[in-house]
Amino acid sequence: MSMRPKNHPFKQRLRALVASMALPLALAGVAAFALAPAAQAQKRLAADAAPDDIFLALRQAAATDNAALAQDLASRLSGYELASYVDYYRLKPRVRDYSASEQEIRDFLARWDGQAIVDRLRNDWLLALGKTGNWAVFDEQYPKFVLNDDTQVKCFALNSRALKGENVAEEARALLTNPKDYGQGCSDLIATLAQNGQFSQADVWFQIRQAAENGNATVARRAAVLVDSGDVSVTQVMDRPALMLAKGPGKGVANHQLYIIALGRIAKSNPAQAATYLNDAGRNLTSQEAAQAWAQIALAASYKLAPEASDYWRRAKDTPLTQDAMQWKVRMALRDGDWKTVRRTIEAMPAPLRSDTAWVYWLGRALKEDGQHDAARRLFESIAPNFSFYGQLALEELGQKITIPPGPTPPGAGEVALYSQNAGFKRSLKFYQLNLRFEAIREWNWELRNMTDRQLLAAAEYARQNDVLDRMVNTSDRTKSEFDFTQRFPAPHLPEMNAATKPLGMENAWVYGLIRQESRFIKSARSHVGASGLMQLMPATAKFVARKIGMSEFTADQVNDINTNLLLGTSYLDMVLNNLEGSETLATAGYNAGPGRPRTWRATLPRTVEGAIFAEIIPFNETRGYVKNVMSNATYYAAMFENRPQSLKQRMGTVAPNSNVATDLP
C-alpha cells in the first residue's frame, strides 16, 4: 500500500493556502530533476569510481530527493560497509514523495532494527504519515520514535490526539514557542485547535505575532486564515509595514493586530520611530492592545540594546510575552540593575524555561538582592553541581571556588577494547573518515543512550585512542557521578601551544577553553562559513594575521597545520585582547563576532556591569553562548593547570560603558 494524501474537511482552508505556496516549488523541483535524469547525472562519476565517492553521491541524491539517481547509485554499492545507510538513502526520497509502500518501510525498520538510522527513517515516515493524515499508522509508530526530537512530529502527535477529542491546548501552548521549527505539522495543529475551539482567536493572534516577531511569514500566513481578516493581509503588513502604519490602526481586532505587527516590523530597524507611531495612534487601541504593541517595540529595542528598551518594557505592563521576549525583558532589567523586574519576570516564565540554569541563577541573585538569602541559597544549591557557566557562578555565590573533582579509576584495557567491536562506533569512525560529522555524531551518540558512567568513561577513552576528541569530550560530559576532567578538558598539542602562547605572554587555559568551544579539537574542522582548524580561522583573518606577524610565505592551505593554526589563532586573539583593553570577556566575544561588536555593545551600557551580565545581554545567540562556554572552560583549565581553586567571577571581571580605542581588525 502506498501512502497518498487524504483530505480532511477541517483542514481545507489551511491546506488550500499551503498547497498554493508549496506546489509551485515542488513542481519546480520535479522539473529540475527531470532535466537531469539519473543516467545523465551518473556520468559525473567514473565507471570505476571508488565506493566512498559513490556513497557520497548517493547521500547527495537523497538530500535533493532524486529518487531515480539514488536507486541507481545504491545498486552500485553492493556489499558496502555502510549498508544500512545505502538502504536508507535509496528509500528516503520515496518516503518523502509518498511513493514508498508501507511494507517497504516496515521491512527497512525490521531489517536494521536497533540502529540509529531506523529512528531517522521513522522520523521521516512520521512526518509523511502526519502530512497525509494516516493517524492509525502514525499513532502506532510514534511511541517507537526513540529520540522524539522533532518539533513538527510532536505537533502531529498532538494533532492526532486533538482530532480524537482530547484537550491538548496547554501542551500545544508549551510546545508552540519557536516558529522556525513549526513546518506543516505545527500549522496543522494550530488549525485544528482553532477550529475545535481549544484555541481562541487571541491564541491564534498570539501565534501570528510570534511568527512575525521571528520573521516567519509562512507560519503567520497559515495561521492568519483562521482568524477574521483585516483590510490587508499579514503578508502585506510584514513586507510593507510602513503602509499599514501610515493608514492607521482602523477598526476591529484584526486591523489592530495587524497594526501591532507592523509596529514590530518597523521597530526592527527603528524602535524610536515605531514608538512615535504608537504614541500617536495608541488612543485607538485598547489598553491590552497597546501593551502588546509596546512589547513588540521593546523586544526589537532590546535586540539593539537601545537605552529606551526598559521604558518600553514598562509600558508593556504584564501583557503575555513570547519566551524570547520574556528572556529579553529580564536581560534589559539585569543591564539596568532592576532586580524587582528580574524576579517578577522570571517567576512568570513557564516552568520549563524557568528551570534553565541561567534563570535559576538570576532569580537567586534577585532574591538575594531582596534579602531572601535562604531562598536564594536553595536555588544556588540546586544548580551548583552543574559543570557549567551558571553552575560555577552559583558555586561562588555559596562561598566556594571552582576546583577539579577527584578523578575516577581509569577504565582498563579490557573495558575499552569492548568498543572496538561496537558496530555503531565503527560506523561513526567511518563517517569521520568521510568527513561526515553529522552522521558520525548521530551514530556515536546513539550508542551512548543507556550506558553507565563506567561504560561512558571507557567509550570516551576509546574515542581518545581513535583521535576523535570531540566524541571523547561529549561522551565524558554525560557522566553523572564519576568525572574524568582529563577527558572533559583535554590539552593536546601542548608543546605547540606553548610555542605559540609563551612569546605573547598568553594564558594557555584561555586558549584551550576557546579551542574546546571552537572545534572540540578536530584538527580538520571546517565551519559552514569557512573557518578552519583548531582555532577556526577565517581565510581573510588568517591572511591578515600572517601579514601582520611577518609570515611572508603563508598560503591558505597551511591554515589546518597545527603549528600554523595555533600561531595565527593566538596572535589574532592577542590582537583582539589588546584592542579591547585586556578584557578576556570582551576579547572572547570579539573573537567570535568581530572586535568591533563588543565595543558597540558596551557603549550602550548605562553603567558598569559585572562580566556575567554583559555576557547575558549579548544580542547574538551564538556569541552569548560562546562567551559563557569559553570562559567556563577556561576556568576549569586554569584549575587543572595551576592545581588551585579559581574564580569565574574574577575572570569575567566588569565591563564599563565607554571606550575610545578604535579597531582595525577583521
C-alpha positions in Angstrom: 0.0 0.0 0.0 1.4 3.4 -1.0 0.8 6.4 1.2 -1.3 9.1 -0.5 -2.5 12.4 0.9 -6.0 12.3 2.4 -8.3 15.3 2.6 -9.9 16.4 5.9 -12.7 19.0 5.8 -11.5 20.7 8.9 -8.2 21.5 7.2 -9.4 22.6 3.8 -8.9 26.4 4.4 -5.4 25.9 5.6 -4.4 23.2 3.1 -5.6 25.4 0.2 -3.2 28.1 1.3 -0.4 25.6 1.9 -0.9 24.0 -1.4 -0.8 27.3 -3.2 2.6 28.0 -1.8 4.1 24.5 -1.8 3.0 23.1 -5.2 4.8 25.6 -7.5 8.0 24.9 -5.5 7.5 21.2 -5.6 6.8 21.1 -9.3 9.8 23.3 -10.0 11.9 20.8 -8.1 10.5 17.9 -10.0 11.0 19.7 -13.3 14.6 20.4 -12.4 15.3 16.7 -11.7 13.5 15.7 -14.9 16.1 17.7 -16.8 18.9 15.7 -15.2 17.9 12.0 -15.4 19.7 9.5 -13.3 21.8 8.2 -16.2 22.9 11.7 -17.2 23.8 12.7 -13.6 25.7 9.4 -13.1 28.2 10.5 -15.8 29.8 12.7 -13.2 31.1 9.5 -11.6 33.6 7.3 -13.5 32.6 3.7 -14.1 35.4 2.7 -11.7 34.7 5.3 -9.1 35.6 4.4 -5.6 32.8 3.1 -3.4 33.2 6.1 -1.0 32.7 8.5 -3.8 29.6 6.7 -5.0 28.3 6.7 -1.4 28.8 10.5 -1.1 27.0 11.0 -4.4 24.1 8.7 -3.1 23.9 10.8 0.0 23.6 14.0 -2.1 21.0 12.4 -4.3 18.9 11.5 -1.3 19.3 15.1 0.1 17.9 16.5 -3.1 15.1 13.9 -3.2 16.3 12.5 -6.5 14.8 9.0 -6.1 15.9 7.7 -9.6 19.5 8.7 -9.1 19.6 7.4 -5.6 18.3 4.0 -6.8 20.9 3.7 -9.5 23.8 4.7 -7.2 22.6 2.4 -4.4 22.7 -0.5 -7.0 26.4 0.1 -7.4 27.2 -0.3 -3.7 26.5 -4.0 -3.1 28.5 -5.1 0.0 29.4 -1.5 1.1 30.3 -1.3 4.8 27.6 1.3 5.5 24.9 -0.9 4.1 22.0 0.4 6.2 22.7 3.9 5.0 22.8 2.8 1.4 19.4 1.3 2.0 18.2 4.5 3.8 19.4 6.9 1.1 17.7 4.7 -1.5 14.4 4.7 0.3 14.3 8.2 1.9 13.3 10.2 -1.3 10.4 7.8 -1.9 9.2 8.2 1.7 9.2 11.9 1.2 7.2 11.8 -2.1 4.8 9.2 -0.7 5.7 6.6 -3.3 7.2 4.1 -0.9 4.8 1.4 0.2 4.1 0.8 3.8 5.6 -2.7 3.5 8.9 -1.4 2.1 9.2 0.9 5.1 8.3 -1.8 7.6 10.8 -4.1 6.0 13.5 -1.5 6.4 12.7 -0.9 10.1 12.8 -4.7 10.7 16.0 -5.3 8.7 18.0 -2.7 10.5 16.3 -2.8 13.9 18.3 -1.3 16.7 20.4 1.1 14.5 20.3 4.8 14.7 19.2 5.0 11.1 16.0 3.2 11.9 15.0 6.1 14.2 16.0 8.5 11.4 13.7 6.8 8.9 10.9 6.5 11.4 11.2 10.3 11.9 10.9 10.7 8.1 7.9 8.3 8.0 6.1 10.0 10.9 6.3 13.3 9.0 4.9 11.7 5.9 2.2 10.0 7.9 1.2 13.3 9.6 1.1 15.2 6.3 -1.1 12.5 4.7 -3.3 12.2 7.8 -2.7 8.5 8.3 -3.3 8.7 12.0 -3.7 5.0 12.6 -0.2 4.2 11.5 1.2 7.4 13.0 -0.2 6.5 16.4 1.3 3.0 16.2 4.7 4.3 15.2 5.1 7.5 17.3 5.7 5.6 20.6 8.6 3.9 18.9 10.3 7.1 17.9 13.2 6.9 20.4 14.8 10.4 20.2 11.5 12.2 19.7 13.4 15.4 18.9 11.4 16.7 16.0 9.0 19.6 16.9 6.9 19.0 13.8 6.4 15.4 14.7 5.4 16.4 18.2 2.9 18.8 16.7 1.4 16.0 14.5 1.2 13.8 17.7 -0.8 16.5 19.5 -3.0 17.0 16.4 -3.8 13.3 16.3 -4.9 13.4 19.9 -6.9 16.6 19.3 -8.7 15.0 16.4 -9.8 12.2 18.8 -11.4 14.8 21.1 -8.6 15.2 23.7 -7.9 18.7 25.0 -4.3 19.4 24.2 -4.4 23.2 24.3 -2.0 23.6 27.2 0.5 21.1 25.8 0.3 22.9 22.5 0.9 26.3 24.0 4.0 24.9 25.8 5.3 23.4 22.5 4.5 26.2 20.1 7.2 28.6 21.1 9.7 28.6 18.2 8.1 29.2 14.8 11.2 28.3 12.8 10.7 24.7 13.8 7.0 24.5 13.0 6.6 23.2 9.5 3.2 21.9 8.3 2.7 19.8 11.4 2.5 22.8 13.8 0.5 24.9 11.4 -2.0 22.0 11.1 -2.1 21.7 14.9 -3.0 25.4 15.3 -5.7 25.0 12.6 -7.2 22.0 14.4 -7.2 23.7 17.8 -8.7 26.9 16.3 -11.5 25.0 14.6 -12.4 22.8 17.5 -12.4 25.7 20.0 -9.4 24.7 22.0 -7.6 27.8 20.7 -9.3 31.2 21.0 -8.9 34.0 18.5 -6.4 35.5 21.0 -4.4 32.3 20.9 -4.2 32.4 17.2 -3.2 36.0 17.1 -0.5 35.3 19.7 0.9 32.7 17.3 0.7 35.2 14.4 2.5 37.8 16.4 5.1 35.3 17.5 5.7 34.2 13.9 6.0 37.8 12.7 8.3 38.5 15.7 10.6 35.7 14.3 10.3 36.9 10.7 8.4 33.6 9.7 5.9 34.9 7.2 4.9 31.4 6.2 3.7 30.4 9.7 2.0 33.8 10.1 0.2 33.5 6.8 -1.0 29.9 7.5 -2.4 31.0 10.9 -4.0 34.2 9.5 -6.6 32.2 7.6 -8.0 31.0 10.9 -9.0 34.5 12.2 -11.2 37.2 10.9 -9.2 39.1 8.3 -8.5 42.8 8.3 -8.3 45.3 5.5 -4.9 43.9 4.3 -3.1 40.6 4.6 -0.4 39.6 7.1 2.0 39.2 4.2 1.4 42.7 3.1 2.0 44.0 6.6 5.2 42.0 7.1 6.5 43.1 3.7 5.4 46.7 3.8 4.7 47.7 7.4 5.0 51.5 6.7 1.9 51.4 4.5 -0.1 49.9 7.4 1.3 52.4 9.8 0.5 55.3 7.5 -3.1 54.1 7.2 -3.5 53.8 11.0 -5.0 51.0 13.1 -8.5 51.4 11.7 -11.3 49.5 13.4 -11.7 45.9 14.6 -9.5 43.4 16.3 -7.9 42.2 13.0 -6.8 45.6 11.9 -5.5 46.4 15.4 -3.5 43.2 15.5 -2.1 43.9 12.0 -1.1 47.4 13.1 0.7 45.9 16.1 2.6 43.5 13.8 3.5 46.5 11.6 4.9 48.3 14.6 7.1 45.3 15.4 8.4 45.2 11.9 9.3 48.9 11.8 10.8 48.6 15.2 13.3 46.1 14.0 15.1 48.9 12.1 13.9 51.9 14.1 12.3 51.3 17.6 12.1 55.1 18.2 10.1 55.6 15.0 7.7 52.8 16.0 7.3 54.3 19.4 6.3 57.6 17.8 3.7 55.9 15.7 2.3 54.1 18.7 2.2 57.3 20.8 0.2 58.9 18.0 -2.2 56.1 17.4 -2.4 54.4 20.8 -5.6 56.1 21.7 -7.4 54.0 19.0 -6.2 50.7 20.7 -7.4 49.1 23.8 -5.1 49.1 26.8 -4.4 45.4 26.2 -3.6 46.0 22.5 -1.3 49.0 23.4 0.6 46.8 25.9 1.1 44.1 23.2 2.4 46.8 20.8 4.8 48.2 23.4 6.1 44.6 23.9 6.8 44.3 20.2 8.8 47.5 20.2 10.5 46.6 23.5 11.8 43.3 22.0 13.1 45.0 18.9 14.8 47.7 21.0 16.3 45.0 23.3 17.9 43.3 20.3 19.6 46.6 19.6 20.4 47.2 23.3 18.7 50.5 22.9 18.6 52.7 26.1 14.9 53.1 25.8 14.2 49.3 25.9 13.5 49.2 29.6 11.0 52.1 29.3 9.2 50.2 26.5 9.0 47.1 28.7 7.4 49.1 31.5 4.8 50.3 29.0 4.1 46.7 28.0 3.0 46.1 31.6 2.1 42.4 32.2 0.9 41.5 28.7 1.6 37.9 27.8 5.0 37.5 26.1 6.7 35.0 23.9 9.5 33.1 25.6 12.1 35.1 23.6 10.5 38.3 24.8 10.4 37.2 28.5 14.2 36.5 28.4 15.0 39.8 26.8 12.9 41.6 29.4 15.0 40.0 32.1 18.2 40.9 30.3 17.4 44.5 30.0 16.4 44.6 33.7 19.8 43.0 34.5 21.5 45.7 32.5 19.7 48.4 34.5 20.1 46.7 37.9 16.3 46.4 38.2 16.2 43.3 40.3 12.5 43.5 41.1 11.7 43.2 37.4 14.2 40.4 37.0 12.4 38.5 39.8 8.9 39.2 38.7 9.6 38.3 35.0 11.4 35.0 35.8 8.7 33.9 38.2 6.2 34.5 35.4 8.1 32.2 33.0 6.6 28.8 32.2 8.2 26.1 34.3 10.5 24.5 31.6 12.0 27.9 30.8 12.2 29.0 34.4 14.2 25.8 35.2 17.0 26.8 32.8 20.2 27.3 34.9 20.5 30.9 33.7 17.2 31.9 35.1 17.6 29.8 38.2 20.8 31.7 38.9 19.5 35.2 38.1 16.3 34.5 40.2 18.6 33.5 43.0 20.5 36.8 42.6 17.3 38.8 42.6 16.1 37.1 45.8 19.5 37.7 47.4 19.2 41.4 46.5 15.8 41.4 48.2 17.3 40.0 51.4 15.8 36.5 50.9 19.1 34.7 51.5 17.7 31.3 52.4 15.5 31.1 49.2 18.4 32.3 47.1 20.8 29.7 48.6 18.4 26.9 47.8 18.3 28.0 44.2 22.1 28.2 44.0 22.5 24.8 45.6 20.1 23.3 43.0 22.5 24.2 40.1 25.9 24.4 41.8 26.7 20.7 40.9 26.2 21.6 37.3 29.6 21.9 35.5 28.7 24.9 33.5 28.9 28.7 33.5 25.9 29.3 35.8 26.8 26.3 37.9 30.2 27.8 38.6 28.7 31.2 39.4 26.2 29.6 41.7 29.1 27.8 43.5 30.8 31.1 44.1 27.6 32.6 45.5 27.7 29.8 48.0 31.2 31.0 49.0 33.2 28.3 47.2 35.7 28.4 44.3 35.9 26.3 41.2 38.0 23.2 41.6 38.5 19.9 39.8 36.7 16.9 41.3 38.7 13.8 42.1 39.2 11.6 39.1 37.8 8.0 38.8 39.7 4.9 38.4 40.7 4.9 34.7 38.9 2.3 32.6 41.0 -0.8 32.0 42.2 -2.0 28.6 39.6 -4.7 28.6 36.7 -2.2 29.2 38.0 0.0 26.4 38.6 -2.9 24.0 34.9 -3.9 24.1 34.0 -0.8 22.0 36.3 -1.8 19.1 33.6 -4.4 18.3 30.7 -1.9 18.6 29.0 -1.7 15.2 27.6 1.8 15.8 31.1 3.1 16.8 32.5 1.5 13.7 30.0 3.3 11.5 30.8 6.5 13.3 34.5 6.2 12.7 33.8 5.5 9.0 31.7 8.7 8.8 34.6 10.6 10.4 36.9 9.3 7.7 34.3 10.5 5.1 34.2 13.9 6.9 30.5 13.5 7.5 30.4 14.7 11.1 26.6 14.9 11.4 26.2 11.2 10.7 29.3 10.4 12.7 27.9 12.2 15.8 24.5 10.7 15.4 25.8 7.1 15.3 28.2 7.7 18.2 25.6 9.3 20.4 23.0 6.6 19.7 25.3 4.1 21.3 25.6 6.1 24.5 22.0 6.3 25.4 21.8 3.6 28.1 25.4 3.5 29.2 26.5 3.6 32.8 29.2 6.1 34.0 31.9 3.4 33.7 30.8 2.5 30.2 30.8 6.2 29.2 34.3 6.7 30.6 35.5 3.6 28.7 33.8 4.8 25.5 35.4 8.2 25.9 38.8 6.6 26.2 38.1 4.6 23.0 37.3 7.9 21.3 40.6 9.3 22.6 42.5 6.3 21.2 40.9 6.9 17.8 41.7 10.6 17.9 38.1 11.8 17.8 38.4 14.1 20.7 35.1 15.8 20.2 33.4 12.5 20.9 35.7 11.9 23.9 34.6 15.3 25.4 30.9 14.8 24.6 30.9 11.2 26.0 32.7 12.0 29.2 30.4 15.1 29.7 27.5 12.7 30.2 28.7 11.0 33.4 26.6 11.7 36.5 28.7 10.7 39.4 32.2 9.8 38.1 34.1 12.7 36.5 37.3 12.5 34.4 38.3 16.1 33.6 41.3 14.9 31.6 38.6 13.6 29.2 36.3 16.5 29.5 39.0 19.1 29.2 41.8 17.7 27.1 45.0 19.6 26.4 46.5 18.1 23.3 49.4 19.6 21.3 50.8 21.2 24.5 54.4 21.8 23.1 52.9 23.5 20.0 50.6 25.5 22.3 53.5 26.7 24.5 55.4 27.7 21.4 52.5 29.9 20.3 51.4 31.4 23.7 54.7 32.0 25.6 56.1 34.7 23.4 52.8 36.5 23.7 52.5 36.1 27.5 49.1 34.5 26.9 47.4 32.1 29.3 47.1 28.5 27.9 43.9 27.9 29.9 42.0 30.6 28.0 43.2 29.4 24.6 42.3 25.8 25.3 38.9 27.0 26.6 38.4 28.7 23.3 39.5 25.7 21.2 37.2 23.4 23.2 34.3 25.6 22.1 35.5 26.3 18.6 36.5 22.9 17.2 36.4 20.4 20.0 40.0 19.6 19.0 39.1 18.3 15.5 42.2 19.4 13.5 40.4 19.5 10.2 37.2 21.1 11.5 35.6 23.5 9.0 32.6 25.6 9.8 29.7 26.4 7.5 31.2 29.9 6.9 34.6 28.6 6.0 36.5 28.8 9.3 39.3 26.2 9.6 41.4 24.3 12.1 41.6 24.1 15.8 41.1 27.8 16.3 38.6 28.1 13.4 40.3 30.9 11.5 38.5 32.6 8.6 40.7 32.8 5.4 40.8 36.6 5.4 41.7 36.7 9.1 44.5 34.1 8.6 45.9 36.1 5.7 45.7 39.4 7.7 47.4 38.0 10.8 50.1 36.3 8.7 50.9 39.6 7.1 50.9 41.4 10.5 53.4 38.9 12.1 55.6 38.7 9.0 54.8 35.3 7.7 55.6 36.2 4.1 55.5 32.6 2.9 52.0 31.9 4.2 49.5 30.2 1.9 45.8 29.4 2.6 46.4 25.6 2.6 48.6 25.9 5.7 45.8 27.0 7.9 45.0 23.5 9.1 48.6 22.8 10.1 48.6 22.6 13.9 51.6 24.9 14.4 50.4 27.4 11.9 46.8 27.4 13.1 47.9 27.9 16.7 50.4 30.6 15.8 47.9 32.6 13.8 45.0 32.0 16.1 46.8 33.0 19.3 48.3 36.0 17.5 44.9 37.2 16.4 43.4 36.5 19.9 46.2 38.6 21.4 45.5 41.4 19.0 41.8 41.4 19.9 42.7 41.3 23.6 45.0 44.3 23.3 42.4 46.1 21.2 39.7 45.6 23.9 41.8 46.8 26.9 42.9 43.4 28.2 39.3 42.1 28.9 39.1 38.4 28.3 35.3 38.7 28.3 35.2 41.3 25.6 38.0 39.6 23.6 36.2 36.3 23.6 33.1 38.0 22.3 35.3 39.8 19.7 37.0 36.6 18.5 33.6 35.1 17.7 31.6 38.2 16.5 34.4 40.5 15.4 36.2 43.0 17.7 34.0 46.0 16.7 30.8 44.5 18.0 31.6 44.2 21.7 32.8 47.8 21.6 29.4 48.7 20.2 27.5 46.6 22.8 29.4 48.1 25.7 28.8 51.6 24.5 25.1 51.0 25.2 25.6 50.2 28.9 24.0 52.7 31.3 26.6 51.7 34.0 29.5 49.4 34.7 28.2 45.8 34.9 29.7 42.5 36.0 31.0 40.4 33.2 28.3 37.8 33.6 25.6 40.4 33.0 27.5 41.7 29.9 27.7 38.1 28.6 23.9 37.6 29.2 22.9 40.7 27.3 24.9 39.9 24.1 22.3 40.2 21.3 23.7 37.4 19.2 22.6 34.0 20.4 25.7 32.2 19.2 28.1 34.7 20.7 26.2 34.8 24.0 26.5 31.1 24.4 30.1 31.1 23.1 31.3 33.6 25.6 29.8 31.7 28.5 31.2 28.4 27.4 34.7 29.7 26.6 35.0 31.5 29.9 33.6 28.5 31.9 36.0 26.2 30.0 39.0 28.5 30.7 38.2 28.5 34.4 38.3 24.7 34.6 41.5 24.6 32.5 43.1 27.1 34.9 42.1 25.0 37.9 43.7 21.9 36.2 46.9 23.7 35.0 47.5 25.6 38.2 46.2 23.0 40.6 44.4 25.6 42.8 40.8 27.0 43.1 39.7 29.5 40.6 37.1 32.3 40.3 35.0 32.6 37.2 33.6 36.0 38.5 37.1 37.3 38.7 38.0 36.0 35.3 34.8 37.7 33.8 35.6 41.0 35.6 33.5 44.0 34.9 32.6 45.9 31.7 32.4 49.6 31.6 30.2 51.6 29.2 32.7 53.6 27.2 35.9 53.0 25.3 37.7 55.3 22.9 40.1 52.8 21.4 39.5 52.2 17.7 39.7 48.9 15.9 41.2 48.0 12.5 41.0 44.2 13.0 38.9 41.9 10.8 
